Amino acid sequence: MIKSDKFWDKTAEKYSKKAVPDEEKYQNKLAETQAFLSEDMHVLEFGCGTGTTALHHAAAVRKIDAIDISQKMIEIARGKAAKAEINNVAFTLGTLKDFNAGACSFDAVLGLNVIHLVANRTELIAEVARILKPGGVFVSSTGCLGNSSFRFLKFIAPLFKLTGLIPDIFIVSEAQLADEIKNAGFSIERQWHHGPQGIDVFIIAKKL
Ligand SMILES: C[S@@+](CC[C@H](N)C(=O)[O-])C[C@H]1O[C@@H](n2cnc3c(N)ncnc32)[C@H](O)[C@@H]1O
């Protein structure tokens, strides 16, 4: 079995050069996120990839901890931060669980294009709720295949994963994800989708 971190290590160089699939929607997400950020905030991003979004938000907040399971993604992100002379973003290898942040220690947590790649989503969202301060924001963008024709990937994904062509992918619907976030103690402040069959779901939630 090819582990997902190896998949992302192999993909990292290409990923860092790839254009964002929908620039307008990406800019909307950045702007909506920044409306919830302020310069005194400590932010954590899990699954940060090559750091594009963390580096974009760096000037708007006090500090960002950005983590990813891929060593190669982290190396590229650190290189981009050094080149741009951005000093308030720390890139660390690992999962959110490995990072083991203190309870109520962050003002905002970002998980962009990553939640559908994590096996235990309930545990992940509970961990986000644990580390956020009350009133803190959780910003996510998730591939929700649950109601699309791509949901049948569930049956063939394990085979493709054996070939190393795809990473772990878990099927969730938009409604199911929104419920899981609400059930973990959040109110949903923004929710919209885009992409083929509306599968890219953007949610901003506030910890109650
Ligand atoms: C599709 S990329 C998204 C990268 C970035 N967030 C973006 O929006 O461009 C998914 C990233 O999540 C990372 N990843 C996958 N599973 C993870 C996990 N359990 N914890 C942290 N990072 C993970 C991968 O290494 C990869 O860099």
The ligand as a Gaussian input file, in Angstrom:
#p B3LYP/6-31G(d) Opt

LIG

0 1
 C       -4.963000      18.835000      -2.237000
 S       -3.599000      19.320000      -1.272000
 C       -4.148000      20.895000      -0.658000
 C       -3.007000      21.789000      -0.291000
 C       -3.449000      23.214000       0.113000
 N       -4.257000      23.212000       1.310000
 C       -4.220000      23.838000      -1.021000
 O       -5.413000      24.136000      -0.852000
 O       -3.616000      24.034000      -2.094000
 C       -3.763000      18.317000       0.135000
 C       -2.624000      18.472000       1.126000
 O       -3.013000      17.879000       2.347000
 C       -1.919000      17.127000       2.864000
 N       -2.519000      16.106000       3.729000
 C       -3.187000      14.975000       3.390000
 N       -3.627000      14.335000       4.484000
 C       -3.238000      15.090000       5.553000
 C       -3.380000      14.959000       6.968000
 N       -4.012000      13.931000       7.506000
 N       -2.851000      15.927000       7.753000
 C       -2.188000      16.988000       7.226000
 N       -1.993000      17.156000       5.886000
 C       -2.523000      16.221000       5.074000
 C       -1.185000      16.615000       1.651000
 O        0.142000      16.308000       1.938000
 C       -1.333000      17.797000       0.692000
 O       -0.270000      18.702000       0.828000

